[in-house]
Every structure is written in structure tokens, then in C-alpha cells.
Amino acid sequence: MSDAPVEKSAELADNLVTTSHVLPSGQAYTATTGTLVLREEVHTDGKFDGHRPKAQVFLTSYTLDGADPQTRPVTFAFNGGPGSSSVWLHLGVLGPRRVVMGDAGSLAAPPYAIADNAETLLVDSDLVFIDPVSTGYSRAAEGEKPESYHGFTGDVESVGEIIRLWTTRNGRWMSPKFLAGESYGTIRAAALADHLQTRFGMYLNGIMLISSIIDYVTSEFNEGNDLAYALYLPTYAAIAHHHGLHGDRPLADVLREAEEYASRDYPWALARGSRLTADERAAAVQRVAALTGLSQDYVDRADLRIEHIRFFTELLRSRKQIVGRLDGRFTGWDIDAVRERFERDPSISAIMGPYSAALHHYLNDELDFHSDLPYEILTSRVSPWSFKEFEGSHISVTGKLAAAMRDNPHLRVHVASGYHDGATPYYAAEHAFAHLPIPAALAGNIEFKYYEAGHMMYVHEPSRLRQAADLAAFVRHVA
């Protein structure tokens, strides 16, 4: 047996790369990309034993050169999933470079392209894009289990710690601070607003909730929950309109009719159940069919309750096509034209290739960060996601967001929705915010913006331009 001492593995360290760039406007900025080590305090027998590495979290930050950190805003951005990296917001709308991929009906061919984003939010705010553990290049530390981050609380606490670390190391506690979250990232952002305040005393200026879902009951097609069927109806109508099933009627008129029906008569009809008279049921079937573009026979057989994946599979069945869940403007073909639920979402298929190609090129060739790990753009490795905190109740962060707003009455909230988003419907977001437990005096702290696109509304060029302007205006007004 050798008497040579066993060498200890090197202490896990941050791995960050810094590069310099220039915006189309001529302003210089610095990009820093790589991994920060996430540590936890260790106590043994009541004694502090230091900080143990728990994970490496990948991020990319952009700071405008020469700006005053006392007045310069900073926005922390992330997507959702759970299991999504931040690539969508990063290269879709917020960052200084963006994907060029075309749009529904006119997609670009591989290998796609990347271009300067003249509308980047970096003009008005420094940016930090965070990939939660197990997404992007973020991983649990060697010997550590990633499952502790694959759940509501672990996710909020780890992302919150990264925000605290970055803010402290970069001297930005006095900067106006914003969160930008998309999809499940809106759950994360709403919870983080409360967590950052109560855990660290870090009060935010604003939260940007893109494709918002802060109360899951609004989108769960569970037995006994008729709410989701009503709140999805305006989105179904918008998608039917896009595919020519409402003739030449303006979209605004279709949405107005769908919202009116979804707010009164439709919930009443669903609540009546078998107590509906034959005439009342026939009238409801006719109205739902006309709004959704589905046949009266289908609506009747579905008992007036149109589940969303079934809708995306059924709407264009006569054309042997399916429509996207994330963005109902996209169409595709399923392997079986008579199945009840499609196998793949054509809107996800449309965006994965362009964003993957652009991201790998950008990190390697422009930001000079290299890794042999696969960059997990959208992974199932975080499943099953733990919601143990909500056992016995539905998943909602309305209480946490409301608490953050009550404690910090200066906190402003921006809610962005796409009319064709079948994952987080705009009318469901309106419903959730209408039930936010805040005093009337704070209702004016919330603003809503709408776009004729889907979940990633920025893949639609007119929507991207308007959204970029709306987000910049929000930051300028609040900061």
C-alpha cells in the first residue's frame, strides 16, 4: 500500500469570462459569462464550519461601460419550464444579440442566423440572465444531489442567492432592481419578490411577468374545475381567428365577444351542468362552437368543456393539421390525423433549432465561453418538480406577490400576454390579477400589455418591436 498522501480535489471556483462589445448605438458594454459557485453554510455541533459548494450556476451579465451604478438599473432575467434555460428572453428580446428565425408560415432554414438587437433592454438597464440548476450549463456540485433544486422552494432560494451574490459582488445594492420572468419564471419572479424582501431586505422596483401564470387553478383542466374552460375561451377564439375561422371580422371584435361570453354566460352554463334545459344547452353549444371554430357536434360531445391539447389537435383536423400550444399561429402535422391529442407541439419544434444554433455559436464564438457539457435549453431532468409546499391546495403565488406589493408599495408590475398563447392564456392572467389581495390604492401599480402572437411573443417581429419598447418604457418610468 502506498504511503503517499491522498490529494484533495481542487476547491470549486467561479469560472467567468469577460469580453467587450459595442451596441449599434455606439455604446460600449461588458459581457461576463460563466458559472458562479452556489454555497451553503455548514454547522457541526452548533459550530460554523464554512461554506460548502452545492452547485455551479451559469449566468451571462451585461453592464454598460461608464454608467453610474447608483442610478443604473439592473434586470435579473430567467425563463421557466420548469426546466428551461434563459435562452428565450436572452436571445429573443432582451439581450444585445438576437435570433433571426422567421415566423409562423415563413420560417428560416437551418443553420439560421444571429444579429444585433438594436432594441435591447441593455440601453436602459444592465442585464443578468440566470439558468437555474440543471438548465443551461448549471449543475449541482460534484457529489451533490440536484433534486434539492428541483422544486418550488429550492428553486426560489437558489436563484435568490445568485441575485444576492451578483448584487453584492458588483456593488449594486443601490441600483434600481428589476426581475423579468417568463412562463414558470413568473411564478419564480412573484415568489422571489417576497423572498428577496423577507430574507435579504432587498426591495425591488419592478417585476416584468411575460406570459404570466401566478395561479395554476386558472389553467388546470381538472375534474370539478370549470374555471379553466372559461378562461381559455378567448385564446381559442383568437387562434381560430388567425386561421381564418372568423371570416373577415377584426380580432378585437372576436376577443370582445369571447371575453363577454367567458365572463358571464359560459361559466353559468358550465355550473348548471345537467340542470341546463335542452334549449339552454343547444344555445351554449352553438355559441362555443362559433367562438372556437369547432363543430357543434364536437362541442356537444365534449360536454361544452374544451380541453386545450384536444383543441390544438382538433381545430384544423379537416386540413390534417395541428396548431401549436405555445403559439397557436404555428401549424404542423401529426403522425396520426385521427388521434385525440397531438404528439408534439409544432411551435416548440419551430423555435428549438434556431435558438439552439444561435446560443451555441454565441457563447463559443462571441462570448468566448467553452464547455463540453450539453447546454440544456429545455430539459425534463428537473422532473418530477416538487410542489410539496402546496400539498392539499392548488399552486398559487398570488399571496406572495400581494405581500411583496403591500410591504413595498413602490413595487410596479408589468404583465405581458400573447393572444395566441395556449400555455398561459391572457384572460387567465387577467383573472388571477383581478383576485390579487392588494388594496385598491395599489391596483394602479400593475400594467398589462398584449400582443398578436404567442407564448414567446417576440418571435413575431411586430410584437418584438412593440414589446421591446414597452419593457424599456416600463423600466424608464419605474426607475
VEXDREN-2710 file (C-alpha; in Angstrom, 1 decimal):
% VEXDREN-2710
k/r/px/py/pz
1/MET/0.0/0.0/0.0
2/SER/1.3/3.4/-0.9
3/ASP/2.1/5.9/1.9
4/ALA/1.7/8.9/-0.4
5/PRO/-0.8/11.4/0.8
6/VAL/-4.2/11.5/-1.0
7/GLU/-4.5/14.7/-2.9
8/LYS/-7.7/16.7/-2.2
9/SER/-9.6/17.8/-5.2
10/ALA/-9.3/21.5/-6.0
11/GLU/-11.8/23.8/-4.4
12/LEU/-14.7/24.5/-6.7
13/ALA/-14.2/28.1/-8.1
14/ASP/-16.1/30.5/-10.2
15/ASN/-15.5/30.2/-13.9
16/LEU/-16.2/33.6/-15.6
17/VAL/-15.1/35.0/-18.9
18/THR/-15.3/38.8/-19.7
19/THR/-15.5/40.3/-23.2
20/SER/-16.0/43.8/-24.6
21/HIS/-18.6/44.8/-27.2
22/VAL/-20.4/47.8/-28.7
23/LEU/-24.1/48.4/-29.2
24/PRO/-25.4/49.5/-32.6
25/SER/-25.8/52.9/-30.9
26/GLY/-22.1/53.1/-30.3
27/GLN/-22.3/52.5/-26.5
28/ALA/-19.6/50.1/-25.1
29/TYR/-20.6/47.3/-22.8
30/THR/-19.0/44.4/-21.0
31/ALA/-20.3/40.8/-21.1
32/THR/-19.4/38.4/-18.3
33/THR/-20.5/34.8/-18.8
34/GLY/-19.8/31.6/-16.9
35/THR/-20.6/29.8/-13.6
36/LEU/-20.9/31.1/-10.1
37/VAL/-20.4/28.7/-7.2
38/LEU/-23.5/28.4/-5.0
39/ARG/-22.6/27.5/-1.4
40/GLU/-24.4/26.7/1.8
41/GLU/-23.4/27.4/5.4
42/VAL/-22.3/24.3/7.2
43/HIS/-22.7/23.9/11.0
44/THR/-21.4/20.9/13.0
45/ASP/-22.4/20.6/16.7
46/GLY/-23.5/24.2/16.7
47/LYS/-20.3/25.4/15.2
48/PHE/-19.9/27.2/11.9
49/ASP/-17.7/25.0/9.5
50/GLY/-17.7/27.3/6.5
51/HIS/-19.4/27.3/3.1
52/ARG/-19.8/24.0/1.2
53/PRO/-20.1/24.2/-2.6
54/LYS/-23.5/23.0/-3.6
55/ALA/-23.9/24.0/-7.3
56/GLN/-22.5/25.9/-10.2
57/VAL/-25.0/28.3/-11.7
58/PHE/-24.5/29.6/-15.2
59/LEU/-25.2/33.2/-16.0
60/THR/-24.5/35.9/-18.5
61/SER/-24.4/39.6/-17.4
62/TYR/-24.1/42.8/-19.5
63/THR/-23.1/46.1/-18.0
64/LEU/-22.9/49.4/-19.8
65/ASP/-19.4/50.8/-19.6
66/GLY/-19.1/54.1/-17.7
67/ALA/-22.6/54.1/-16.2
68/ASP/-23.2/55.2/-12.6
69/PRO/-24.1/52.1/-10.6
70/GLN/-26.1/54.3/-8.2
71/THR/-28.7/55.2/-10.9
72/ARG/-28.2/52.5/-13.5
73/PRO/-31.0/49.8/-13.3
74/VAL/-30.2/46.1/-13.4
75/THR/-32.6/43.4/-14.5
76/PHE/-32.3/39.8/-13.5
77/ALA/-34.0/37.6/-16.1
78/PHE/-34.9/33.9/-16.4
79/ASN/-37.4/31.7/-18.2
80/GLY/-39.5/28.9/-16.8
81/GLY/-40.4/25.4/-17.7
82/PRO/-39.6/24.2/-15.0
83/GLY/-36.5/23.0/-16.9
84/SER/-36.0/25.9/-19.2
85/SER/-32.8/27.9/-19.6
86/SER/-32.9/31.7/-20.1
87/VAL/-32.0/31.5/-23.8
88/TRP/-35.5/32.6/-24.9
89/LEU/-35.6/36.0/-23.2
90/HIS/-31.8/36.3/-23.7
91/LEU/-31.7/35.9/-27.5
92/GLY/-35.3/36.7/-28.2
93/VAL/-36.0/40.2/-26.9
94/LEU/-33.8/41.4/-24.0
95/GLY/-30.2/40.8/-24.9
96/PRO/-27.9/42.7/-27.2
97/ARG/-27.9/39.9/-29.8
98/ARG/-31.0/38.1/-31.1
99/VAL/-32.0/35.1/-33.1
100/VAL/-33.2/35.5/-36.7
101/MET/-35.5/32.6/-37.4
102/GLY/-38.5/33.9/-39.4
103/ASP/-42.0/33.4/-38.1
104/ALA/-45.1/31.2/-38.5
105/GLY/-45.6/30.3/-42.1
106/SER/-42.2/31.7/-43.2
107/LEU/-39.5/30.0/-41.0
108/ALA/-35.9/30.4/-42.0
109/ALA/-33.9/27.3/-43.0
110/PRO/-31.0/26.0/-40.9
111/PRO/-28.4/27.0/-39.8
112/TYR/-30.3/30.2/-39.1
113/ALA/-28.7/33.5/-38.0
114/ILE/-27.9/35.9/-35.2
115/ALA/-27.9/39.7/-35.4
116/ASP/-27.5/42.8/-33.3
117/ASN/-30.6/43.7/-31.3
118/ALA/-30.9/47.5/-31.6
119/GLU/-33.9/47.3/-29.3
120/THR/-32.1/45.5/-26.4
121/LEU/-33.1/46.5/-22.9
122/LEU/-29.4/47.0/-22.2
123/VAL/-29.9/50.5/-23.5
124/ASP/-31.9/51.2/-20.3
125/SER/-30.8/48.5/-17.8
126/ASP/-27.9/46.2/-17.1
127/LEU/-28.9/42.6/-17.6
128/VAL/-28.2/39.3/-15.8
129/PHE/-29.5/36.1/-17.3
130/ILE/-29.7/33.2/-14.9
131/ASP/-30.0/29.5/-15.7
132/PRO/-31.4/27.6/-12.7
133/VAL/-29.7/24.4/-11.6
134/SER/-29.9/21.6/-14.2
135/THR/-30.7/24.0/-17.0
136/GLY/-28.2/25.6/-19.4
137/TYR/-24.7/24.8/-18.1
138/SER/-25.8/25.0/-14.4
139/ARG/-25.2/21.8/-12.5
140/ALA/-25.2/20.5/-8.9
141/ALA/-21.7/20.3/-7.5
142/GLU/-19.8/17.0/-7.6
143/GLY/-21.3/14.6/-5.1
144/GLU/-24.4/16.8/-4.5
145/LYS/-28.0/15.8/-5.5
146/PRO/-29.7/18.2/-7.9
147/GLU/-33.2/17.2/-6.7
148/SER/-33.0/19.8/-3.8
149/TYR/-33.2/22.5/-6.5
150/HIS/-35.9/20.8/-8.5
151/GLY/-38.9/22.2/-6.6
152/PHE/-40.6/25.4/-5.7
153/THR/-38.7/26.5/-2.6
154/GLY/-35.2/25.2/-3.6
155/ASP/-35.6/27.0/-6.9
156/VAL/-36.6/30.3/-5.4
157/GLU/-33.9/30.2/-2.7
158/SER/-31.1/29.3/-5.1
159/VAL/-32.0/31.9/-7.7
160/GLY/-32.4/34.4/-4.9
161/GLU/-28.9/33.6/-3.6
162/ILE/-27.4/34.1/-7.0
163/ILE/-29.1/37.5/-7.2
164/ARG/-27.8/38.4/-3.8
165/LEU/-24.3/37.3/-4.7
166/TRP/-24.2/39.2/-8.0
167/THR/-25.6/42.3/-6.5
168/THR/-23.1/42.3/-3.6
169/ARG/-20.0/41.4/-5.7
170/ASN/-20.8/44.1/-8.2
171/GLY/-21.7/46.8/-5.8
172/ARG/-25.3/47.2/-7.0
173/TRP/-27.3/47.3/-3.8
174/MET/-28.1/51.0/-4.5
175/SER/-29.2/50.3/-8.1
176/PRO/-32.8/50.2/-9.2
177/LYS/-33.5/46.5/-9.5
178/PHE/-36.0/44.5/-11.7
179/LEU/-36.9/40.9/-12.3
180/ALA/-38.0/39.6/-15.7
181/GLY/-39.6/36.1/-15.8
182/GLU/-41.4/34.2/-18.5
183/SER/-43.9/31.4/-18.0
184/TYR/-43.0/29.4/-14.9
185/GLY/-40.5/32.2/-14.5
186/THR/-43.4/34.4/-13.5
187/ILE/-44.2/32.0/-10.6
188/ARG/-40.5/32.3/-9.7
189/ALA/-40.4/36.1/-10.0
190/ALA/-43.5/36.6/-7.9
191/ALA/-42.2/34.4/-5.2
192/LEU/-38.7/36.0/-5.4
193/ALA/-40.1/39.4/-4.9
194/ASP/-41.3/38.3/-1.5
195/HIS/-38.3/36.1/-0.7
196/LEU/-35.7/38.8/-1.5
197/GLN/-37.5/41.3/0.7
198/THR/-38.0/39.0/3.7
199/ARG/-34.7/37.1/3.5
200/PHE/-32.3/39.8/2.5
201/GLY/-34.1/43.1/2.8
202/MET/-33.7/43.5/-1.0
203/TYR/-36.6/45.6/-2.2
204/LEU/-37.3/45.7/-5.9
205/ASN/-38.5/48.5/-8.2
206/GLY/-40.3/46.4/-10.7
207/ILE/-41.2/42.9/-12.0
208/MET/-41.8/42.0/-15.6
209/LEU/-44.1/39.0/-15.9
210/ILE/-44.1/37.7/-19.5
211/SER/-46.6/35.1/-20.4
212/SER/-47.8/35.1/-16.8
213/ILE/-49.2/32.3/-14.7
214/ILE/-49.3/33.1/-11.0
215/ASP/-52.2/30.8/-10.1
216/TYR/-52.4/27.3/-11.5
217/VAL/-56.1/26.9/-10.9
218/THR/-56.7/29.2/-13.9
219/SER/-55.2/26.7/-16.3
220/GLU/-55.8/23.2/-14.8
221/PHE/-58.4/21.1/-16.6
222/ASN/-59.2/19.0/-13.6
223/GLU/-62.4/17.3/-12.7
224/GLY/-64.6/19.8/-10.9
225/ASN/-62.7/22.9/-12.1
226/ASP/-64.7/24.6/-14.8
227/LEU/-62.7/27.9/-14.5
228/ALA/-60.0/26.9/-16.9
229/TYR/-62.5/26.1/-19.7
230/ALA/-63.9/29.6/-19.5
231/LEU/-60.6/31.4/-19.2
232/TYR/-59.2/29.6/-22.2
233/LEU/-62.1/30.5/-24.5
234/PRO/-60.8/33.9/-25.7
235/THR/-57.5/32.3/-26.6
236/TYR/-59.3/29.6/-28.6
237/ALA/-61.2/32.3/-30.4
238/ALA/-58.0/34.2/-31.2
239/ILE/-56.4/31.1/-32.6
240/ALA/-59.5/30.3/-34.7
241/HIS/-59.5/33.9/-36.0
242/HIS/-55.8/33.6/-37.0
243/HIS/-56.6/30.5/-39.1
244/GLY/-59.5/32.2/-40.9
245/LEU/-62.4/30.7/-39.0
246/HIS/-64.0/34.0/-38.1
247/GLY/-64.1/35.4/-41.7
248/ASP/-63.0/39.0/-42.0
249/ARG/-64.1/40.1/-38.5
250/PRO/-61.4/42.2/-36.7
251/LEU/-59.6/40.3/-33.9
252/ALA/-60.7/42.9/-31.4
253/ASP/-64.3/42.2/-32.1
254/VAL/-63.9/38.4/-31.8
255/LEU/-62.0/38.8/-28.5
256/ARG/-64.6/41.2/-27.1
257/GLU/-67.4/38.7/-27.8
258/ALA/-65.4/35.8/-26.4
259/GLU/-64.4/37.7/-23.2
260/GLU/-68.0/38.8/-22.7
261/TYR/-69.3/35.2/-23.0
262/ALA/-66.5/33.8/-20.9
263/SER/-67.1/36.2/-18.1
264/ARG/-70.9/35.6/-17.7
265/ASP/-73.0/33.1/-19.7
266/TYR/-70.3/30.4/-20.2
267/PRO/-69.4/29.9/-16.5
268/TRP/-73.1/29.9/-15.7
269/ALA/-73.8/27.2/-18.3
270/LEU/-70.9/25.1/-17.1
271/ALA/-72.0/25.5/-13.5
272/ARG/-75.6/24.4/-14.3
273/GLY/-74.4/21.0/-15.6
274/SER/-77.3/18.6/-16.2
275/ARG/-79.7/21.3/-14.9
276/LEU/-79.5/23.1/-18.3
277/THR/-82.6/22.8/-20.3
278/ALA/-82.4/21.4/-23.9
279/ASP/-82.7/24.9/-25.3
280/GLU/-80.1/26.4/-23.0
281/ARG/-77.7/23.6/-23.8
282/ALA/-78.2/24.0/-27.5
283/ALA/-77.6/27.7/-27.3
284/ALA/-74.4/27.2/-25.3
285/VAL/-73.2/24.6/-27.8
286/GLN/-73.8/26.9/-30.7
287/ARG/-72.1/29.8/-29.1
288/VAL/-69.0/27.9/-28.0
289/ALA/-68.7/26.3/-31.4
290/ALA/-69.0/29.6/-33.2
291/LEU/-66.3/31.2/-31.0
292/THR/-63.8/28.3/-31.1
293/GLY/-64.2/27.3/-34.7
294/LEU/-65.0/23.8/-33.7
295/SER/-68.1/21.9/-34.9
296/GLN/-71.3/21.9/-32.8
297/ASP/-71.1/18.1/-32.7
298/TYR/-67.6/18.2/-31.2
299/VAL/-68.6/20.8/-28.6
300/ASP/-71.7/18.8/-27.6
301/ARG/-69.7/15.5/-27.3
302/ALA/-67.1/17.3/-25.2
303/ASP/-70.0/18.4/-22.9
304/LEU/-69.1/22.1/-23.5
305/ARG/-65.7/21.6/-22.0
306/ILE/-62.8/22.1/-24.5
307/GLU/-59.5/20.9/-23.0
308/HIS/-56.6/22.7/-24.6
309/ILE/-54.5/19.9/-26.1
310/ARG/-57.6/18.5/-27.6
311/PHE/-58.4/21.9/-29.1
312/PHE/-55.0/22.2/-30.7
313/THR/-55.4/18.7/-32.2
314/GLU/-59.0/19.2/-33.3
315/LEU/-59.2/22.8/-34.7
316/LEU/-57.6/22.1/-38.1
317/ARG/-58.3/18.4/-38.3
318/SER/-60.2/18.8/-41.6
319/ARG/-56.9/20.2/-43.0
320/LYS/-55.0/17.3/-41.4
321/GLN/-53.0/19.9/-39.4
322/ILE/-52.4/20.7/-35.7
323/VAL/-51.8/24.0/-34.1
324/GLY/-49.2/25.0/-31.5
325/ARG/-49.8/25.2/-27.8
326/LEU/-47.1/27.8/-27.1
327/ASP/-48.2/29.7/-30.2
328/GLY/-51.4/28.9/-31.9
329/ARG/-50.3/30.7/-35.1
330/PHE/-47.9/27.8/-35.9
331/THR/-49.2/24.7/-37.6
332/GLY/-47.8/21.2/-38.2
333/TRP/-48.7/17.6/-39.0
334/ASP/-49.2/14.8/-36.6
335/ILE/-48.3/11.1/-37.3
336/ASP/-52.0/10.2/-36.8
337/ALA/-54.7/12.5/-38.2
338/VAL/-57.4/11.0/-36.0
339/ARG/-55.7/10.9/-32.6
340/GLU/-57.2/12.9/-29.7
341/ARG/-54.0/14.7/-28.6
342/PHE/-51.0/15.7/-30.7
343/GLU/-47.6/14.1/-30.1
344/ARG/-45.5/17.2/-30.4
345/ASP/-46.1/20.9/-30.2
346/PRO/-45.3/22.4/-33.6
347/SER/-44.5/25.8/-32.1
348/ILE/-41.8/24.3/-29.9
349/SER/-40.4/22.4/-32.9
350/ALA/-40.2/25.7/-34.8
351/ILE/-38.1/27.6/-32.2
352/MET/-35.8/24.9/-30.8
353/GLY/-33.4/24.7/-33.7
354/PRO/-32.9/28.4/-34.3
355/TYR/-32.4/29.2/-30.6
356/SER/-30.1/26.2/-30.0
357/ALA/-27.8/27.1/-33.0
358/ALA/-27.7/30.8/-32.1
359/LEU/-26.9/30.1/-28.4
360/HIS/-24.1/27.7/-29.0
361/HIS/-22.5/29.9/-31.6
362/TYR/-22.9/33.0/-29.5
363/LEU/-21.4/31.6/-26.3
364/ASN/-18.5/29.9/-28.0
365/ASP/-17.6/32.3/-30.8
366/GLU/-18.6/35.7/-29.4
367/LEU/-18.6/35.4/-25.6
368/ASP/-15.6/33.0/-25.5
369/PHE/-17.1/30.6/-23.1
370/HIS/-16.4/26.9/-23.7
371/SER/-17.8/23.8/-22.1
372/ASP/-18.1/20.2/-23.1
373/LEU/-21.3/19.9/-21.2
374/PRO/-24.5/19.9/-23.2
375/TYR/-26.3/23.2/-22.8
376/GLU/-29.8/22.2/-21.5
377/ILE/-32.1/24.6/-23.3
378/LEU/-35.3/22.8/-22.2
379/THR/-34.8/19.7/-20.1
380/SER/-37.0/17.1/-18.5
381/ARG/-34.2/16.3/-16.0
382/VAL/-35.8/18.5/-13.4
383/SER/-38.9/16.2/-13.3
384/PRO/-40.7/15.4/-11.1
385/TRP/-40.8/19.0/-9.9
386/SER/-41.7/19.3/-6.2
387/PHE/-44.6/21.4/-5.1
388/LYS/-44.8/19.9/-1.6
389/GLU/-45.4/23.3/-0.2
390/PHE/-48.8/23.3/-1.8
391/GLU/-49.9/19.9/-0.7
392/GLY/-53.7/19.9/-0.2
393/SER/-54.1/23.2/-2.1
394/HIS/-53.6/24.4/-5.6
395/ILE/-50.4/26.1/-6.7
396/SER/-50.5/29.9/-6.4
397/VAL/-48.1/32.7/-5.6
398/THR/-50.8/35.5/-5.6
399/GLY/-50.4/35.7/-1.9
400/LYS/-46.6/36.1/-2.0
401/LEU/-46.8/38.8/-4.8
402/ALA/-49.5/40.6/-2.9
403/ALA/-47.5/40.6/0.3
404/ALA/-44.5/42.0/-1.5
405/MET/-46.6/44.8/-3.0
406/ARG/-48.2/45.6/0.3
407/ASP/-44.8/45.7/2.1
408/ASN/-43.3/47.7/-0.8
409/PRO/-46.0/50.0/-2.2
410/HIS/-43.4/51.3/-4.8
411/LEU/-43.2/47.9/-6.5
412/ARG/-44.5/48.0/-10.0
413/VAL/-45.7/45.0/-12.1
414/HIS/-45.7/44.7/-15.8
415/VAL/-47.8/41.8/-17.3
416/ALA/-47.2/40.9/-21.0
417/SER/-49.5/38.4/-22.8
418/GLY/-49.9/37.0/-26.3
419/TYR/-53.4/36.5/-27.6
420/HIS/-52.3/33.2/-29.3
421/ASP/-50.6/31.7/-26.2
422/GLY/-52.3/28.4/-25.3
423/ALA/-49.9/27.7/-22.4
424/THR/-50.6/30.8/-20.3
425/PRO/-53.8/32.4/-21.6
426/TYR/-54.1/36.2/-21.4
427/TYR/-57.6/36.0/-19.9
428/ALA/-56.4/33.7/-17.2
429/ALA/-53.7/36.2/-16.2
430/GLU/-56.3/38.9/-16.1
431/HIS/-58.4/36.7/-13.8
432/ALA/-55.5/36.0/-11.4
433/PHE/-54.5/39.6/-11.1
434/ALA/-58.2/40.7/-10.6
435/HIS/-58.1/38.4/-7.5
436/LEU/-54.8/39.7/-6.1
437/PRO/-55.3/40.5/-2.4
438/ILE/-54.0/44.1/-2.5
439/PRO/-55.7/47.4/-1.6
440/ALA/-57.3/49.4/-4.3
441/ALA/-54.6/52.0/-3.9
442/LEU/-52.1/49.6/-5.3
443/ALA/-54.1/48.5/-8.3
444/GLY/-52.5/51.2/-10.4
445/ASN/-49.1/49.6/-9.8
446/ILE/-50.0/46.9/-12.3
447/GLU/-50.0/47.4/-16.1
448/PHE/-51.0/45.0/-18.9
449/LYS/-49.7/44.8/-22.5
450/TYR/-51.0/42.5/-25.2
451/TYR/-49.5/41.2/-28.5
452/GLU/-50.9/39.4/-31.5
453/ALA/-48.5/36.4/-31.0
454/GLY/-48.0/33.5/-28.6
455/HIS/-46.0/32.5/-25.5
456/MET/-42.7/33.8/-26.9
457/MET/-44.4/36.8/-28.5
458/TYR/-41.1/38.2/-29.7
459/VAL/-40.8/35.6/-32.4
460/HIS/-43.4/37.8/-34.2
461/GLU/-41.4/40.8/-35.4
462/PRO/-44.1/43.5/-35.0
463/SER/-44.7/42.2/-31.4
464/ARG/-41.0/42.0/-30.7
465/LEU/-40.6/45.7/-31.6
466/ARG/-43.6/46.8/-29.6
467/GLN/-42.6/44.6/-26.6
468/ALA/-39.1/45.9/-26.5
469/ALA/-40.4/49.4/-26.5
470/ASP/-43.0/48.6/-23.8
471/LEU/-40.4/47.0/-21.5
472/ALA/-37.9/49.9/-21.9
473/ALA/-40.7/52.3/-21.2
474/PHE/-41.6/50.4/-18.0
475/VAL/-38.0/50.4/-16.7
476/ARG/-37.5/54.1/-17.5
477/HIS/-40.8/55.1/-15.8
478/VAL/-40.3/53.0/-12.7
479/ALA/-36.5/53.5/-12.2
END
